[in-house]
Amino acid sequence: MRTELLQKIIENLSDSIPVKNTILVCSKDGDLIVQTDHGIEVDLKRVAVQVATMLGVSSRIGTSLNIGTNIELSLAGKTGRIFVFKLNQNFCLAIVAPNDCNIAILNIVTSRAIKTILAGEII
């Protein structure tokens, strides 16, 4: 894994999203690999474990519903959202942003970053 390059890619992704955000990449086991931290006051290692759990549970729901493998999840709360994107069988990317984020722009720039990560075999 090329952690320094992955860190640079997610920092560029974070800069491309026009609202305050925090991005993390974690393993399916909940290990925090890299992160950006723009003032979010939570334990990102704990969030990484929760994201991995969320991905695992949603995968089982997808199997039960016969809708196929999950590739993207979104959870909205009163003041913010989290978007989770499956990178491959072992890793995922999560973005925490406020509710007023432009979801279309977020998806476009995230899709480009994911293509860069996967094409470069960074993880």
Backbone as CSV, one residue per row, in Angstrom:
resi,resn,N_x,N_y,N_z,CA_x,CA_y,CA_z,C_x,C_y,C_z
1,MET,0.842,-1.178,0.000,0.000,0.000,0.000,0.889,1.244,0.000
2,ARG,0.500,2.219,-0.793,1.256,3.468,-0.887,0.506,4.542,-0.100
3,THR,0.743,4.548,1.193,-0.017,5.384,2.124,0.164,6.868,1.847
4,GLU,1.384,7.309,1.551,1.614,8.740,1.317,0.834,9.242,0.106
5,LEU,0.802,8.457,-0.954,0.056,8.841,-2.154,-1.447,8.827,-1.871
6,LEU,-1.910,7.836,-1.135,-3.319,7.766,-0.749,-3.706,8.991,0.084
7,GLN,-2.836,9.385,1.003,-3.090,10.576,1.825,-3.218,11.815,0.948
8,LYS,-2.350,11.946,-0.034,-2.398,13.103,-0.928,-3.688,13.117,-1.741
9,ILE,-4.119,11.959,-2.212,-5.344,11.874,-3.002,-6.554,12.276,-2.168
10,ILE,-6.644,11.803,-0.922,-7.820,12.161,-0.126,-7.768,13.617,0.334
11,GLU,-6.582,14.176,0.499,-6.494,15.605,0.806,-6.972,16.439,-0.383
12,ASN,-6.584,16.027,-1.601,-7.060,16.715,-2.805,-8.574,16.571,-2.946
13,LEU,-9.083,15.379,-2.638,-10.527,15.161,-2.671,-11.220,16.084,-1.683
14,SER,-10.708,16.155,-0.484,-11.292,17.013,0.543,-11.326,18.476,0.089
15,ASP,-10.239,18.926,-0.544,-10.174,20.300,-1.041,-11.165,20.542,-2.180
16,SER,-11.546,19.484,-2.894,-12.464,19.610,-4.026,-13.930,19.666,-3.615
17,ILE,-14.207,19.341,-2.375,-15.578,19.378,-1.866,-15.775,20.749,-1.219
18,PRO,-16.748,21.538,-1.703,-16.848,22.941,-1.286,-17.417,23.205,0.112
19,VAL,-17.487,22.209,0.956,-17.901,22.409,2.349,-16.897,21.700,3.254
20,LYS,-16.893,22.094,4.505,-16.027,21.458,5.500,-16.345,19.963,5.536
21,ASN,-15.317,19.115,5.529,-15.533,17.678,5.509,-14.371,16.955,6.153
22,THR,-14.598,15.719,6.480,-13.544,14.833,6.972,-13.640,13.553,6.166
23,ILE,-12.503,13.074,5.706,-12.467,11.865,4.887,-11.566,10.852,5.569
24,LEU,-11.976,9.595,5.501,-11.117,8.534,6.004,-11.196,7.326,5.086
25,VAL,-10.097,6.599,5.054,-10.044,5.321,4.362,-9.770,4.287,5.438
26,CYS,-10.581,3.239,5.423,-10.401,2.198,6.428,-10.513,0.824,5.787
27,SER,-10.028,-0.160,6.515,-10.105,-1.538,6.039,-11.449,-2.134,6.410
28,LYS,-11.763,-3.273,5.822,-13.029,-3.942,6.155,-13.038,-4.419,7.604
29,ASP,-11.859,-4.474,8.224,-11.752,-4.858,9.627,-11.830,-3.656,10.567
30,GLY,-11.940,-2.450,10.007,-12.079,-1.250,10.824,-10.781,-0.552,11.167
31,ASP,-9.701,-0.918,10.507,-8.424,-0.235,10.740,-8.413,1.075,9.961
32,LEU,-8.096,2.173,10.640,-8.003,3.476,10.000,-6.670,3.540,9.253
33,ILE,-6.734,3.776,7.950,-5.525,3.783,7.118,-5.000,5.213,6.963
34,VAL,-5.833,6.105,6.441,-5.486,7.527,6.305,-6.723,8.355,6.589
35,GLN,-6.506,9.640,6.867,-7.624,10.515,7.202,-7.277,11.960,6.912
36,THR,-8.314,12.745,6.701,-8.180,14.193,6.758,-8.989,14.580,7.978
37,ASP,-8.613,15.620,8.624,-9.344,16.030,9.822,-9.510,17.537,9.786
38,HIS,-10.695,17.956,9.557,-10.984,19.379,9.443,-11.890,19.834,10.576
39,GLY,-11.487,19.512,11.785,-12.188,20.020,12.942,-13.269,19.133,13.510
40,ILE,-13.471,17.969,12.939,-14.485,17.076,13.490,-13.967,16.555,14.836
41,GLU,-14.792,16.634,15.834,-14.342,16.278,17.175,-14.887,14.927,17.605
42,VAL,-14.454,13.898,16.891,-14.809,12.524,17.224,-13.564,11.660,17.088
43,ASP,-13.629,10.483,17.636,-12.543,9.520,17.522,-12.656,8.829,16.165
44,LEU,-11.801,9.211,15.213,-11.895,8.665,13.865,-11.557,7.175,13.813
45,LYS,-10.774,6.683,14.759,-10.519,5.234,14.803,-11.808,4.490,15.127
46,ARG,-12.590,5.049,16.013,-13.876,4.458,16.364,-14.830,4.525,15.166
47,VAL,-14.828,5.655,14.473,-15.670,5.807,13.288,-15.278,4.784,12.221
48,ALA,-13.981,4.535,12.064,-13.523,3.551,11.076,-14.104,2.172,11.377
49,VAL,-14.123,1.790,12.639,-14.712,0.504,13.037,-16.209,0.502,12.721
50,GLN,-16.885,1.600,13.008,-18.316,1.690,12.751,-18.624,1.661,11.254
51,VAL,-17.788,2.316,10.450,-17.970,2.302,8.996,-17.814,0.878,8.473
52,ALA,-16.809,0.166,8.946,-16.606,-1.218,8.516,-17.805,-2.084,8.902
53,THR,-18.333,-1.861,10.082,-19.511,-2.605,10.532,-20.715,-2.280,9.656
54,MET,-20.896,-0.991,9.370,-21.996,-0.537,8.517,-21.911,-1.185,7.134
55,LEU,-20.717,-1.262,6.598,-20.512,-1.862,5.286,-20.832,-3.354,5.320
56,GLY,-20.421,-4.027,6.382,-20.698,-5.457,6.512,-22.184,-5.744,6.642
57,VAL,-22.864,-4.981,7.476,-24.301,-5.183,7.680,-25.061,-4.877,6.387
58,SER,-24.707,-3.782,5.724,-25.416,-3.420,4.496,-25.190,-4.458,3.402
59,SER,-24.029,-5.070,3.411,-23.746,-6.129,2.444,-24.681,-7.315,2.658
60,ARG,-24.890,-7.663,3.927,-25.803,-8.768,4.243,-27.244,-8.408,3.887
61,ILE,-27.630,-7.150,4.081,-28.979,-6.710,3.700,-29.134,-6.804,2.182
62,GLY,-28.123,-6.371,1.457,-28.158,-6.455,-0.005,-28.311,-7.884,-0.490
63,THR,-27.638,-8.804,0.174,-27.759,-10.218,-0.176,-29.173,-10.711,0.124
64,SER,-29.706,-10.340,1.287,-31.059,-10.761,1.662,-32.107,-10.238,0.685
65,LEU,-31.926,-9.012,0.225,-32.879,-8.396,-0.695,-32.617,-8.750,-2.156
66,ASN,-31.525,-9.442,-2.393,-31.150,-9.831,-3.752,-30.921,-8.622,-4.662
67,ILE,-30.295,-7.562,-4.109,-30.049,-6.358,-4.912,-28.587,-6.239,-5.355
68,GLY,-27.776,-7.205,-4.972,-26.385,-7.194,-5.392,-25.461,-6.604,-4.349
69,THR,-24.217,-6.538,-4.700,-23.183,-6.056,-3.797,-23.285,-4.551,-3.606
70,ASN,-23.170,-4.110,-2.355,-23.228,-2.678,-2.092,-21.932,-2.002,-2.540
71,ILE,-22.087,-0.816,-3.086,-20.917,-0.051,-3.498,-20.913,1.345,-2.885
72,GLU,-22.074,1.778,-2.408,-22.161,3.118,-1.830,-23.282,3.154,-0.797
73,LEU,-23.016,3.829,0.321,-24.005,3.989,1.380,-24.046,5.453,1.789
74,SER,-25.186,5.887,2.289,-25.317,7.241,2.786,-26.186,7.206,4.027
75,LEU,-25.782,7.962,5.022,-26.557,8.068,6.254,-26.675,9.555,6.581
76,ALA,-27.906,10.028,6.707,-28.142,11.437,7.005,-28.652,11.576,8.426
77,GLY,-28.124,12.558,9.127,-28.580,12.872,10.471,-29.100,14.291,10.526
78,LYS,-29.357,14.763,11.706,-29.932,16.102,11.882,-28.990,17.205,11.385
79,THR,-27.694,17.044,11.620,-26.756,18.110,11.248,-25.700,17.700,10.223
80,GLY,-25.655,16.438,9.848,-24.624,16.020,8.912,-24.935,14.709,8.224
81,ARG,-24.017,14.327,7.357,-24.155,13.103,6.572,-22.823,12.361,6.549
82,ILE,-22.908,11.059,6.306,-21.715,10.281,6.027,-21.992,9.481,4.759
83,PHE,-21.038,9.504,3.863,-21.102,8.753,2.621,-19.991,7.709,2.685
84,VAL,-20.322,6.473,2.374,-19.337,5.394,2.408,-19.277,4.764,1.021
85,PHE,-18.075,4.665,0.487,-17.855,4.098,-0.838,-16.934,2.895,-0.706
86,LYS,-17.363,1.773,-1.217,-16.532,0.573,-1.196,-15.468,0.714,-2.274
87,LEU,-14.198,0.583,-1.887,-13.111,0.695,-2.855,-12.818,-0.652,-3.502
88,ASN,-12.753,-1.668,-2.684,-12.555,-3.042,-3.158,-13.000,-3.977,-2.035
89,GLN,-12.612,-5.214,-2.086,-13.037,-6.177,-1.070,-12.478,-5.865,0.310
90,ASN,-11.418,-5.079,0.386,-10.737,-4.874,1.659,-10.779,-3.461,2.220
91,PHE,-11.159,-2.476,1.417,-11.077,-1.088,1.862,-12.294,-0.271,1.435
92,CYS,-12.568,0.775,2.214,-13.631,1.708,1.853,-13.197,3.127,2.198
93,LEU,-13.903,4.079,1.605,-13.650,5.489,1.805,-14.922,6.096,2.384
94,ALA,-14.793,6.915,3.413,-15.951,7.556,4.032,-15.740,9.067,4.069
95,ILE,-16.815,9.785,3.808,-16.786,11.248,3.837,-17.863,11.727,4.798
96,VAL,-17.457,12.533,5.762,-18.394,13.142,6.703,-18.526,14.609,6.296
97,ALA,-19.768,15.046,6.069,-20.001,16.415,5.606,-21.309,16.937,6.201
98,PRO,-21.490,18.254,6.180,-22.750,18.813,6.683,-23.905,18.520,5.717
99,ASN,-25.115,18.673,6.202,-26.294,18.401,5.384,-26.395,19.280,4.144
100,ASP,-25.805,20.474,4.189,-25.934,21.371,3.044,-24.897,21.112,1.951
101,CYS,-24.213,19.990,2.024,-23.226,19.689,0.988,-23.943,19.397,-0.328
102,ASN,-23.269,19.693,-1.415,-23.808,19.413,-2.743,-23.471,17.954,-3.059
103,ILE,-24.468,17.097,-2.970,-24.246,15.660,-3.123,-23.769,15.319,-4.530
104,ALA,-24.250,16.016,-5.530,-23.834,15.742,-6.906,-22.337,16.008,-7.080
105,ILE,-21.877,17.158,-6.610,-20.447,17.471,-6.717,-19.634,16.479,-5.906
106,LEU,-20.099,16.177,-4.704,-19.390,15.216,-3.859,-19.236,13.887,-4.587
107,ASN,-20.295,13.401,-5.209,-20.220,12.130,-5.930,-19.291,12.187,-7.137
108,ILE,-19.306,13.289,-7.861,-18.450,13.425,-9.047,-16.976,13.420,-8.649
109,VAL,-16.601,14.262,-7.680,-15.182,14.344,-7.313,-14.728,13.067,-6.594
110,THR,-15.626,12.438,-5.852,-15.275,11.189,-5.182,-15.067,10.078,-6.201
111,SER,-15.918,10.026,-7.196,-15.774,9.018,-8.252,-14.420,9.148,-8.947
112,ARG,-14.015,10.361,-9.214,-12.698,10.587,-9.848,-11.560,10.136,-8.935
113,ALA,-11.667,10.454,-7.654,-10.626,10.056,-6.704,-10.555,8.535,-6.587
114,ILE,-11.699,7.888,-6.554,-11.723,6.420,-6.455,-11.089,5.801,-7.692
115,LYS,-11.397,6.328,-8.871,-10.779,5.819,-10.101,-9.259,5.965,-10.042
116,THR,-8.786,7.086,-9.525,-7.339,7.314,-9.385,-6.725,6.300,-8.425
117,ILE,-7.384,6.065,-7.313,-6.886,5.110,-6.304,-6.815,3.713,-6.895
118,LEU,-7.883,3.294,-7.562,-7.938,1.935,-8.089,-7.043,1.748,-9.304
119,ALA,-6.977,2.750,-10.182,-6.133,2.644,-11.372,-4.660,2.582,-11.023
120,GLY,-4.290,3.308,-9.958,-2.900,3.325,-9.539,-2.537,2.182,-8.616
121,GLU,-3.497,1.304,-8.355,-3.279,0.160,-7.454,-2.619,0.622,-6.156
122,ILE,-3.180,1.690,-5.575,-2.624,2.290,-4.359,-2.966,1.467,-3.129
123,ILE,-4.109,0.788,-3.167,-4.481,-0.080,-2.049,-4.574,-1.518,-2.495
